[in-house]
Amino acid sequence: MLALVITVECIACWACEPICPNGAIRVKNEIFRIDKNSCTRCEGHAELPQCVEICPVEGAIIDAEGRAMNPPGTLTGLPA
């Protein structure tokens, strides 16, 4: 399974780091990264990736194909 990626859109709110059941989210100098070797997209823990569920920023987490997990408009209800 391919890991998710946190983009530069991340606002470093810290919401995702403690909720990750695998401890896959790493922080260095306020830059958040998902460890591809630890990320399972929460398989076996939750129906959807918990980092995506809690992230308040559209487009801050993408899948391996580069698609936003919370695309523009999904959190605000406003069209992109």
Beta strands, then each sheet from edge to edge (+ up, - down):
strand 1: 5-6
strand 2: 25-28
strand 3: 31-34
strand 4: 61-62
sheet 1: 1+ 4-
sheet 2: 2+ 3-
end
